[in-house]
């Protein structure tokens, strides 16, 4: 599937139907894919969820209409999917930092969330990286290295405890895993090479009884809850570090330590 073209098609559809009922199931069906993969690919390509995109675009357009028309605030609220004046006011205030009535009365300059062009969204970062690379090469992705004597057992642990995906890429003559990868996104999406690798490379060897990964996440509290729910208890409480970030450490089935942080 041409994911870039498909997601752009969905963005165009959203823009043309911004005041209609929109949800992920409807949008995913339009490009003949599952809601699960659609939501993941939209977030990867657009740097926001589809729900955030729809909400932010509606609030941007509602702001334009508020300042440029005589429509009542309630009519504008209903047009952009809000059933009551109160719910619209709360959302409007969170996005724009001011209530609709004050914005209209004082003609305040409001925040905007621009329509996304997927190709521009992706190419912008590449151009910046090319500008900064004076060495003749650019590091495209990095990954932690993890050693294990039982790759099948380790792969199963990553799937069950962290909810990750992965596979063993190479085995020796005795069918023992000697190289594999685990990642927080599905293999099918990783294979598209549209986002940097954020997983771990696994090699056969004696496990390191020390920290082997220091990974930035969004939602460290949720990660902690997910691991505890799986029944794995070798995880520290989430703490706030002196530098302001939140961290927790997970000791794996091999005794290695993965440290996750959020800023």
N, C-alpha and C positions, 0 to 999 in steps of 0.2 A: 504493500500500500504506500502511496505517496502521502506520507503524514503531513508534510509541510503544506502541500496543496489542499489536503482534506481539512486541516485545522483552519486554514485561511478561508475555505469555503464556509465553514461554520461561523467564523467571525463575521463574514459578509452577511450570512443569514441572520445572525443576531442583530446586526446593525439595521437590517431592513425590517426586522420584526421586534424592535426593542420594547415596544409597548404591548406585545402579545405574551401569551403564556410560554415560558421557556424553561425547560429543565434538562438535565443531563441525559435522561432516557430518550427524550424526543430528539435531541441534537445528535446523540450517538447513532440513532437509527438512520439518520440522514446520510451518514457516511458508512453505513453497513458494518459497524463494529460494536463491540460490547461497551457498556457504560464504564466498566472498570478501566479498560485500555484507553478509552476516549478521555476520561478525566485525567489519567496519568500523563498522556501525551500532551494534552492542552496545558497542563501545569509546567511540563518540561519546556515546551516551546514558547510559552507566553509569560513565564515567571509569575503567574498568578493562577488561581483556580478559575474554572469557568463561572462559578457562582460569584466570585469576587469581580470578575470582568463585567458580568451583567449588572451587578449592583452598582459598581463604580461608574459605568457608562450611563446608567439610568439617572444616577444622582448628578452627574455632570450635565446631562441634557435637561434635567429638571431645573438645575440652577440657571441655565441659559434661558429657559422658558419663563422662569420666575421673574427675571429681570427685563425680559423683552416683550412680555405679553400682559394682558389684563386678566388672564385666567385666574380663577380663585386658587388658593393654595390647596384646597381639598380636591379640586378638579385635577390639578397637576399631580397630586399624590396618587389619586386613583389611576390616572393615565399610566403612571410608571410602577404600578403593581402594589401600592400600599392601600390597605383597606380603611385605615383611619388616619385622621390628621395627626394623632399622637405618635403613631408608629413612623409616619413619614418624618415628623419633626425630629424624632430621636435619631433616625438614620441620617437625615440631612445634617444635623448638628455634629454627628461624629465625623462625617466626611468633610464638611465645609468649615466646621469650627464656629458656626453661628446658626441661629434658628432661621427658618424661612421668612418669618415676618420681619425680623430685624434686617435680614439681607435685603429684602425688597424695600423696606422703609428707608434705609441708609445707602442703598445702591452699592453694597459692598462687593469688592472683587472676590470671586469665588474660586475654589480649587477646581482643577480639571484633570480628567483621566482620558488620555487620547486613545483614539481607535488604534488597534495594534495591526501592524503589518508584520507577519511572521518572518519573512525573509529579511526585512530590515532589522528586526529584533535579533536575529541570529548573526547577521553579517556585521553589525555594529561592533560586537565584541571581538570578532576576528580582526577587524581593521585596527582597533585599539591595540591588540596584542602585537600585530605586525609593526605598528609604530614604535612600540616599546622594545622590540627585539633588535638590538644592535649586535648580537653575537652570531647571527646567521642561523639560529635555530630557536624553536619555541617548544617548551614542555607542554604537551597536549593533555596529559593526564598522569596522575600518580596513584599508587595504591600501596597499602600496607602489606607486609610480607608475614605470613603465618606458617609455622612449621608444625607438622603433626605426623605421628606414626600410623594413624588410622583415619584416613581422609573421609571414608564413608561415614564413620561415626561423627566426625567433626561437622561434615556437611549437614547431617541430620540435626545436630544441635543448633546450628545457625538457623535452619528453617523453623524448628519448633520453638526455640527460645527467643530469637530476635525477629522472627517472621521474615527472614531474608530469602533470597532465591540463589540458586547456584547449580553447578554441575562439575563433575570431574572430567577434565579435558584429556588426560593422558594416564595410562596404566602401564606397569611393567609386565614382564612375561608371566608373572604369577597373579596378574589381575589386581595388583595392589596400586592404589592411586598414588601418582607421583606429582601431578600438577592439577590444580583446579581453581575455580574462582567462586566467590560468594559476593553478592551485591544486594543492595536494598531495593533495586528495581528488577523487573523480570528480564530474563535472558533475551527475549524477543525485542525488547525496547533497547537494551544495552547494545545489541547487534547493529542497530541503526546508526550508531556513532554520532548521535546528535547532541549528546551531553557528555561531559567528562566522566571518566570511570571513577566511581566513588566507593568501590568495594575493596576486597582483600584478595590477594594472590596467595594460594595455598601450595606449599611444597612439602614433600616427604622429608622428615627429619625430626630430630628431638625437639619437643616443644620448649619454648622459652618461658621460664617461670618469672615473667616480668611484664611490664607494659609493652605491648606490641602494636598498639593503635591509639591514636589521639584524634578523634573524629568530631567535627562540627555537625550538630543536628539542630533541627527545629522541633521543639517539643520534648525536651529531656525528661520532664515530669511524666509525659505520656509514655516515653520509652521505659522508664522505671516501672510504671504500672503494668505495661505489656509483659515485661520480663517476669514480674512477680506473679501475674495471672497465669503464666505458663507453668508455674510451679518451681522455677529455678530461683534459689534463694541466695546465690553467691553474687550479690549486687549490693553496693553501698547505698546509703541514703543519698538523696540529692543534696548537695551543699552549695552555698554561695561562696565563691573564692574571693580573696582580697582584691583581685583585679576586676571583680564585678560579674564574672561569668558564673554559670551554674554547671556543676559536674557530677557525674556518678561513674563508678567503675564496675564492670562486669567481669568476673573470673570465669573463663570458659571451661568446657569439659576437659580440656588438656592442661588447665592450670595457667594459661596465659591470661593477661589482663587487657581488656579493651576499655579505654577511657573515653567517655562521651562528654561533650561540652556544648553549652548554648550561651550566646551573648545577646 
